[in-house]
Amino acid sequence: VGDLEIDSESHTVSCAGNFLDLSPREFDLLYALASQSEKVIATQDLLTQVWGAEFVGQPQVVYVHIRWLRVKLESDPNHPQRILTVRGVGYKLIPQ
């Protein structure tokens, strides 16, 4: 997806040629966003896809993991260009 390379078999991610150290949950979340890049994925759908339909908890877990991904992916995590928030809906990944 743009300069982001995700290998689901080896569970590795590189961004602009630099390998990223992601937790398994961060990897799964990024993979879910990348599989539908440029499309908005609802927070509840991300919870179901990444944490499972039986997950009992708050959607804040998604917000926290998105923040961690932004810290690792974005040049300025406070002004993201890759993982965008669509207020009231969810998130989308924009190829760079």
N, C-alpha and C positions, 0 to 999 in steps of 0.2 A: 504494500500500500504506500505508494510514493517511495520515500527513502527508508521506509520501515519494512524490515524483513522479519517475518514470523515463521518459524519452522515448528509445526505442531508435533512432528515426530521426535525431534531432539529437545523440544521445549526450550528453544532459544529465540532471542529477539535481538536484532541489531538495528540501530538507528544511525543513518548516514555512515555506515561502516563500523560503528562502535557498538560492541556487545553490551547489553543491559542486564543487570542482575535483578531479576524480578522474582517475587515470591510466587508460588503456584497460583494463588488467588489473583494476584496482579496479572499474571500471564493469561489466565482464563478470562478475566475481564477485558483485557486488551484484545484477545482473540475474538471475543464476542463482538466488540465494537468494530474490529477490522473486517470481520466477515460480512458486515453490512455498512462498510464505510460510506460516509456522506449521507446516511439515513439516520434519522433520530430513533433511538431505542429508548423506550420508556424505562424509568427506574425500576418499576415492578418487573418488567421483562428481564432486565439485567439480574435482578435478585433471583428470579426463577432459573435463568440459564446458568448462572455462575454458582449460586449458593444452593440451588435445588428447590423444587416446589414445596418441600416439607419445611423449609427454613422458617423459623419463628423468631422474629426480631424486627428491628426498625430499619427503615431505608437509609439511615445515616451510615450504615456500614458501606453502602455504595459510595456515598459522598467522600468518606475517608479514603477508600481505595482509589477513587478517581484522583484525589489530591496527591496521593503517593505516586501514582502514575505520572501525573503532571510534573512533579518534582524531578522524576527520572527522564521524562521525554521532552519537556518544554525548555526553551532557552530562558523564558521568564514565566515561571509557574503562576504568577499572579495575573498575567495577561496571556492566557493560553491561546495558541493558534492551531493546535492539533486536536485536542479533546475539548469540544465546545459544549457548554451547558445550554440547553434549550429550556428556558424557564417554564416550570410547571409541567414539563413533559419528560425530559431525560437528557441524554447525551448523544453526541455524534462525533465520529473520528473523521478529520479532514486530512487527506493526503498532502504531504509537503513535497 
